[in-house]
Amino acid sequence: MVAAANEPATRLMVLCNPHNPTGTFVSSDELAQMIQAIPADVLVLIDEAYCEFADAPEFPQPVPELIRRTNVLVTRTFSKAYGLAGARVGYGLGHPGLIARLRASQPPFQLSSVAQAGALAWLERPADVLARTAKVRTERARLSRELARRGFRVVPSQANFVFVIGAERPWASELLVRGVEVRQFQDGFRVTIGSNADHGRLLAAIDEIADGDGHL
Ligand SMILES: Cc1ncc(COP(=O)(O)O)c(C=O)c1O
């Protein structure tokens, strides 16, 4: 990634942290090293759409430090941890000079007053957000354990989904006929974290599929 950022034609580098669809992350130290090695005229966009679900101690928290740089923009959304995907509201954090440049090309009235009211209402209830994300982390750990117990290779996740490696069968379509929707990728499938009951249905469907022919 750093090598690509140093190519003369590169203007923008995007890092999704935690990563979608795997849930992996770049640590604080790795990120600091990476940014150090990227030319100052390449914009580094750090997409933190899933950061509220992260609990690894090494997950980067140093936004104030990062945005002292004039070429780093951190973006976040109210679509995931706050459940406001329909409102289309998010925000960017960056150096004032960078933000001023972005604002210069920003169309007017991009954010409805309803979306703003929804976002502000959440910001007044931080404990409720923490409770929501804590629940996701608990269910994420439980589901990861249950899938691993069944022989799946589960990528350790810092997001509100887990990625299961293995495409030996078309899991998404086999699960869909049993009323469970997961997202199929070339090398595996991604499960969005839901409730304990949702996961019960997923695991029961998996067991039914596996029992049908005796293997995963
Ligand atoms: C990595 C990543 N960034 C951003 C978004 C989009 O966020 P928003 O709903 O605010 O457009 C998504 C949505 O799936 C995503 O996966």
The ligand as a MOL file (V3000), in Angstrom:
LIG
                    3D

  0  0  0     0  0            999 V3000
M  V30 BEGIN CTAB
M  V30 COUNTS 16 16 0 0 0
M  V30 BEGIN ATOM
M  V30 1 C -16.4090 0.5990 4.6460 0
M  V30 2 C -17.6520 1.3970 4.4920 0
M  V30 3 N -17.5760 2.7240 4.4650 0
M  V30 4 C -18.6860 3.4690 4.3250 0
M  V30 5 C -19.9070 2.8750 4.1900 0
M  V30 6 C -21.1130 3.6850 3.9030 0
M  V30 7 O -21.5370 4.4640 4.9080 0
M  V30 8 P -22.7600 5.4300 4.6200 0
M  V30 9 O -24.0180 4.6490 4.8790 0
M  V30 10 O -22.5470 6.5360 5.5840 0
M  V30 11 O -22.7100 5.8800 3.1910 0
M  V30 12 C -20.0390 1.5100 4.2140 0
M  V30 13 C -21.3630 0.9070 4.0820 0
M  V30 14 O -21.5970 -0.2370 3.8970 0
M  V30 15 C -18.8760 0.7340 4.3570 0
M  V30 16 O -18.9410 -0.6000 4.3840 0
M  V30 END ATOM
M  V30 BEGIN BOND
M  V30 1 1 1 2
M  V30 2 1 2 3
M  V30 3 2 2 15
M  V30 4 2 3 4
M  V30 5 1 4 5
M  V30 6 1 5 6
M  V30 7 2 5 12
M  V30 8 1 6 7
M  V30 9 1 7 8
M  V30 10 2 8 9
M  V30 11 1 8 10
M  V30 12 1 8 11
M  V30 13 1 12 13
M  V30 14 1 12 15
M  V30 15 2 13 14
M  V30 16 1 15 16
M  V30 END BOND
M  V30 END CTAB
M  END
